[in-house]
Amino acid sequence: MHTVPHPTLPSVGLHSEQLALEHLERYVQLGWCVVPLLPGTKRPYTKEWNRVALSPAELRKFYRHHPQHGMGLMHAQSGTLVLDVDREAETRIALEAFHIDLDELLLGPRILSAKGAKPIFRLPPDLAQGVRGGQRGLHTLKWPDPSLPNISYSVFELRTGFTQDALPPSLHPSGIRYRWAGTPPQEREDIPLLGGKLLELYLHFAALKSDLEARCPWPAVKADPPARAAPPLRPRIDKGRPTRLEGRPSAKDVMQAFNRVTSVRSLLEAAGYQAVGATRYRRPGSQNGAGVELFPASTGLAERVLSSHAACPLNDGNPHDAFDVFKILECGGHQGLALDHARARLNLF
């Protein structure tokens, strides 16, 4: 089989058309389903990325015109799985309890990013069929933060199903390119078949999850929820703009009023998030990356934030408006408590 040479990747800068097309041809040879990504992000270019797959001809045309866009591997249609190692030391502890040697897993083809390594595997045919049918997907192990209350972070993920992972030569949000460790796979058989203990762990993850969580060497740090705020003794008038509603306002009324007068940016900065550029933030305690991204308000939608930081309490895969951020960061995720505090701030009783 004809093989595509492995180009040397710069750490920053735009893709060239040749660089993009060389990588694309390799992935087409491997039979992978490639998803275009927005430049410098891990987000797919289209909303239909997990429903409508582009043909090789369509992908070639796209990357000739948009070589700066990243490439994602859509697992369900590619028959693949990656072990995404977020915390290497903790991953070793968890896997060793099930007699899985992480060093052995790291000998095969793997994608390197600013965060760490992602060994990649082929799915057995029967499992690949179930994944394509939506019967199986992603599994995540989280452990509590050893010092911060009510916060957990991802130890590792077994990523397959209707999810995607960035491929070389995509640019990570940190500015570092994804790359292959060693020689990238040239043929599908170069990728190890998922089997042994790791396959068992994936197939029975739900039953084994509590055991994996129990392997955490430290106890969870829990904080008492803050006391409920007493209502103010006097009505407060905010610059002549009344916020009082007829009757007792509903939860939806409170959230909408809160979002109108509160910016996500102010809540993030009050919680210690560090601005990195105009629309990105770094979570407290992180020394690299800027995985918290602000999206401005648009028609029908309030200002929102999306986090991909592993240990960030906002990282649950969903965008959050100002009220959500307030609830998570200042009220420990307690909806009723956040509503009470919001009513007190806005004088909504």
ABEGO torsion letter per residue (X at the ends): XBBBBBBBBBABEBBBAAAAAAAAAAAAAAGBBBBBBBBGBABBABAAAAABBBBAAAAAAAAAABAABBBBBBAAAAGBBBBBBABAAAAAAAAAAAGBBAAAAAABBBBBBAAEBBBBBBBBAAAAAAAAAGABBBBBBBBBBAABBGBBBBABBBBBEBBBBBBOABBBAAGBBBBBBEBBBABAAABBBBBEAAAAAAAAAAAAAAAAAAABABBBBBBBBBBBBBBBABBBBBGGBBABBBEBBBAAAAAAAAAAABBAAAAAAAAGBBBBEAABBBBBGBABEBABBBBBBBBGBBBBBBBABAABAABAGBBBBAAAAAAAAAAGGBAAAAAAAAAAAAGBX
